[in-house]
Amino acid sequence: MSDQGKQAAKVAAMIAGGAVIGAGLGMLFAPQSGAETRRDIGRAAKKAQLQATRWSRSVQSGVQEVMNRGKQLVQRHETQPRIEAA
């Protein structure tokens, strides 16, 4: 992975982490009963799990596509006739 890709992944992880922390703090300070807060936390956790699953499938699909393209390029390079210098 390139340095830019690593930086983008770090930024995305930091944003996601900040969103989770912010949502958690918001629930802790919300003016509602404990049962309602626990229900909301459970719903948010299920929603986050679903989003993480979707994201991981998307990343996996993208990685697989890149791998396939790389294999095709290698195969194409291997099948091309080589020209030797005289």
Secondary structure, DSSP 4 states (H G I P E B T S, - for coil): --HHHHHHHHHHHHHHHHHHHHHHHHHHTSSS-HHHHHHHHHHHHHHHHHHHHHHHHHHHHHHHHHHHHHHHHHHHHHHSPP----
